[in-house]
Amino acid sequence: MTVIKEAQNSKILSDAVIQGMKELKASDIVLIDLRNIGNAVADFFVICSGNSDTQIDAISDSVEEEVYKTTSDNPWRKEGKENREWILMDYANVVVHIFRKDRREFYSLEKLWGDAIITSIEE
């Protein structure tokens, strides 16, 4: 029963992340379901792009607010707020990646997880 509840919580959390991204007009939102991948570091990766340093900073703030409003969770860890090219927010079972467009193309995370279920989110 605990595994089912954790999976439901991860899905609720990832939905809140996506909502926070949509609020600030993030582009190319992708949900990567890692639950069936052995030794995956999380249940979901949620990835999006922003057009500028300012936008990706604002998207990260929006995600944090939406997740807290929905689940009362704060990120376990945040990185990249200083350089604002790739902001990572770690909620343990859900990891959020907010890229400036040029950096996302360079790192190409979706290609690294080719065995996962990848869903593009309509804007």
N, C-alpha and C positions, 0 to 999 in steps of 0.2 A: 504494500500500500504506500509506503514512503517513496518508492521509486516513481510511482504514478503521480503522487502529489508534487514531487520535485519537477517532473516533466511538465505538469500543468503550470507550476510557478514559473518555470523557464519560458514557457510560451506566453504567459501573461506579461512577463518582464520584457520579452522581445517585442511584443505588440506595443507596449508603452514606449519603448525606444523608437520604434518606427513612427509612432504618433508624434513624438518630440522632434524627429527629423522632418516630418512633413510640415509641422508648424512653421519652420523656418525655411521652407522651400529647398530642402536638400535635394540633390539630383542623384540619379542612378542608384536608388536604394535597393540593396540586395540582402536577402535573408539566407544564410547558409546553415542548413540543418546538419549538425555533426553527430547527432545522437546514435547513428548506426555505424559510426567510424570508430574502430578500435583505438584506444589510447588518445582520443580527442581531448583537448584541453578544456572544452566547454560543450554545452548542448547546442548553442547557437553563436554564430558570428553575425552581426548586423553591420553592413558597410554602406557608406554613402559618400558623396562628394559635395564640396562647396566650391564656389568660384573665387573666394578670396580668403585671406587670413581672418578678416573680421567675420565673415560668414561662418567659417568652420568653428570659430570661437563661440559665436552665438548659437550655432546648432548644438554644440556640446552643453551649453547652459540650458537650452530647451530640453534636451534629452534628460539631463539630470533632474530638472524640475518635473517633467512628466512622469518619470520613473518614481520619484519620491511621492508625487501626488497619488499615483496608482498603487504603489506597493510599500511605501515608507522605507524603501531601500536607498542607501547611498552607495556610490561605487566603492569597491574595496580598494581600488587603486586607479589613479589617473596619471597619464603621461602625455607630454607633447604640448601642453598649454602654452609653454614659453615660446617655442619656435613656430607653432601654429601651421605646420605642414601636414602632420598626421597626429591626430589626437586619439588616444586609446583610453577607453573607460572599461574597467574590469569589474563586472558584477558577479564574478565566480562562474556561474553557469551560462552567462551571456556576456560576450565580449563585443564592445562597440568600437568600430574603426571609422573615424571621420577624416577624410582625406581632402587636401587641396587637389584639384583635378589632375595636375601634372604628376604629383607624387603617387596617386592611385594607379595611374598607368604604369609607372615605373615598378611598383611593388607587385601588382597583379595578384592579389591574394586569392581571388576566385579560382585562378588556375592551379594554385597550390592544393586546393581542396576539391579536385575534380571528381572524387568519389562521393562527395556529399550531395545532398539534394539542395539545389540552388534555385531560389525563387526571386524573380525581379518583382519589385513592388511598384505598382502604378502610382504615378504622382498626381 
